[in-house]
Amino acid sequence: MKNWQALLFRSFREGSVQVWRNRFLSGTTILLGALIVFLLNFIFSIEFFADLSLKNLEERADFSVALREDFDSFDFDALKNEVGMYKTDLNLLPAQNFQNFNLPPRLHIKFQSLTEVSEIFDILKKPRYDSVVGTWDGESEREFVIIIDKLLKVRDGVDKASLWLVLLFLAGGVLLILNTFRIVLFSRKDEVFIARFTGADAKFIAGPFLVEGLLLGLASAMLGVIVFILILRQIEVLPGGEIFLHLWNNIFSGEILLAGLVGILGAGIAVRKYLTGKFTD
């Protein structure tokens, strides 16, 4: 245990020194990494905003179905039970009489999930419920379904784009750290060779580089988060408070941890070739 503690202490000490020793390269890497983290947070914000907007629309999404004046109560209860299996709020609106027209009784459906709209409409159009449902307004149905489909496509498009962009930026982060340590190791290959020649084991050599990668990743993530928060406060179009709470509760901590792991991964890949096999230029 003492050996591991000594190794960790030495790795953190030497890694911190190397960050300062290569401060220009380290600073450039941190700034580029912060840019990647900033863009990731922007993507997460747009995705959250799209989901939030869709939820607000779901709360207002409703549809009224005209019923027959003398509908069968048994079939009506069956219809309510079948539709009630989905995430909906159902209300029976009584018939209303006005001077120029009369409104038949109506079943008011408030949707809680837009993905279930088409399935619920299929239930309402079943021949079994012809004794309950009055004249079906096909035009209103088409307009409603078209709007819902467009909203769902927008959300699915945002989710897919977010996933691919996140993977792309993560790959970019790994490549950034990898190239940084290739430059660092190329300038310090003689030190690594001497350490191997004198019998130092792999963890003794790689430890400071891994810690340096960890520190660069953590610094990049924290700088990117701070800059994003400052800029988010200036964007009035987006609900900054709700986005901040979402990112604070669900994204920032994992993002900082992942950035540190990406730094370790990039440093590990770069230093690996110098730890085994024949030493070459």
N, C-alpha and C positions, 0 to 999 in steps of 0.2 A: 504493500500500500504506500509506504514511504517513497519507494522508487517512482511510482506513478505520480504521486504528489510533486516530487522533485521534477519529473519530466514535464508535467503540466505547467508548473511555475516557470521553468526554463523556456518552454514553448511560448507562453504568453509574454514573457519578458523579451525574448528574441523577436517574436512576431511583431510586438509593438515597436521595437527599435527598427525593424525592417520597414514598417509602414512609414515611419518618419524618414528613414534613410532614403527611401524611394518616393519622397513626398510629391514630386511632380507627377510621376506615373500613378501613385496612389490617389492623388487628388483628381486626376483625370478620370480614373476608374470610378471613384466615388460619384463624381458628377454625372457620368454616363449611366451608372447604376441607378442614381436618384431619378434620372429622366425616365428610365424604364419603370421604376416603381410609381412615379407620378402618372405615367400613361396607364399603368395597370389600375391604379385607383380611379382614374377617369373612366375607364371601361366599366369597372364595378359600379361606379356611380350612375352611369347611363343605364346599365342593366337594372339596378335597383329602381331608378326613376321610371323605367318602362313597366316594371312589375307593379310599382305603386300606382301608376296611372291606370293600369288595367284593373287593379283591385277597386279603385274608385269608380271605374265604369261598371264593374260587376255589381257594385252596391246599388247602382241606378238602373241596371238592366232589368226591364220588366216587359211583359206582354199580356194583353187581355184577349181571352178567347170567348166569343159569343156563344151562349148556351141556348138551348131550346126553351120556350116558355114553359112547357110541361115535361121537362126532362125527367127521366127515370132516376129516382133517388138511389136505387140499388146500384145501377151502372155508374152513377155519379160518384158514389163512395168508392167503387172499384177503381175509377179513374184517379181519384185523389190518392188512393193508396199506392197505385202504380207510379204516379208522378212523384208522390212523396218519398219514394225510395231514393230520389236524387236530391241534391242540395238546392232546395227551393223553399220559398214561403208562399203558401196558397191562401187566397182569400176569395170568398164568394160574394160578389157585388150584386145587390138586388136590382131588379128592373127599375128604370127611371122614366118618368113621363115629362116631356117638355111640350111647349106650345106647338112647335113645328115638327117634332119627331119624338120617337120613343126608343129608348135603349133597352135591349133585352138583358136578362141576367147574364153576368159575365164571371168567368174564372180568371182572377188576376194572379199571374205567376211572376214572382220576383226571383230571378236567377242569382245563385251565389257562386256558380262556376260556369263560365262561358263555354267551356268544352262540352257541356252536357246539353246545350241548346238543341242541336239536331236530333239527339236521341229522344228528348222530351217531345219535340214536334212530331216525331214518328209515332209516339204513343197516342198523341191527341188525334192523329189522322187514322187510327185503326178503325176498321169497320165495326168492331165491337161497340164503339162509343158513338156511333151515328145517332143513337137515341138521346145522347147528351149534348154533343157539340152541334151548334147550329151551323149557319153558313160560314164556311172556312174562307178567311181572307188570305188568299194565296199571294197576292201582291205584297201585302204587309209582311207576310212570312219571308218572302224572297229578299225584300229590302233589309229586314232584320238579320237574316242569316248572312247576307253579303257583308254587312257591317261587322258582324261578329267574326266571320272568317278572316276579314282583313286585319282586325285587331289581333287575332291569334297568330296570323302569319307574321305580323310585326314583332310580336313577343318571341316567337320561335326563331325568327331571323336574328334578333338581338342576342338571344341565348347562344345560338350557334356561332355568331360572329365573336361574341365574348369568349367562348371556349377556345376558338382557334387563335384569337389574338393573345390570350393568356399563355397558351402553349408556345406561341411564337416569341413572346417577350421573355418567357422563362428560358427558352433555348438561347435567345440573344444574351441573357444574363450569364449563362454558363459559358458561352463563347467569349464574352467580354472578359470574364475572370481567367479563362483558359489562356487567352492571348496575353493578358497582363503577366501571368506567371511564366509563360514561355519567354517573355522578354526578361523578366527578373532572373529566371534560372539560367538563361543564356549568358547573362552578365556575371553570374555567380557559379558557373559550372565548375570552376577550379576549386572553389570551397567545398562543393559537394563531393568532388572527386577525392580531395584530401581527406574528408571525413570518412568516406568509404574505404580509402586506402589504409587508414589507421584503425579500421575495425568497427566503426560506429554502425549501429543497427539502423534499420529503415525508419522506425518510429522516432529515433533521436534526430535523424536528418529531416524527416518530413514534418515533424511537429511544429516548428516555427512557421513553415510555409502554410500549413493548414490553419494555424491560428491567424496568420496574416490574411488569408482568404476569408476567415470568419469575421474578422474585424472590418474588412472592406465591405463585406456583404451587409453587416449590421449598420455600418455608417451610411451606406447608400440607402438602405431602407428607411432609416430614421430621418435622413435629410429629405428623401422623397416624400415621406408622410408629412413632415412639417411644411414643406413648400406647398403640397397639395391642400392642406388645411388653410393656409394663408390665402391661396387663390380661390378656394371654394367660398370663402367668406365674401369675396367680391363678385361672385356670380349670382345675381338676383333671380335669374330665370329658374334655377334649380332650387328645390327645398333643402337648403344647406344644412339646417338643423337635423332633419330626419336622415339625410345621407351621412352626416357625421356620426350620428348615433349608430347607424347600421354598420358603418365601417369600423367604428371603435369597438363595437360588441362582437363583430364577426370576422373582420378582415385584418386589421392592423397588426394584432399580435401574431397571427399565423403568417402574415406577410413578412414581418421582421424575422421570425424564426426561419422561414423558407429562404429568405435572402442570405442568412448566415449559412444555411446548409448548401445553397448554391455556391457560395464562396468557397466552402470546404471542398465541394465536389470539383469545382474548376481547378483549384490548387492541387487537389489529389491527382487529377488526370494529368496535369502538367508535370508534376514532380515524379510521377510513376516511372517514366522512361529513364530517369536518372538514378533510380534505386536498384534496378536489376539489369542484368546483362552487361555487356562490354561498354565501357564509357567511350562515347564518341563525341565529336564536335557537332 
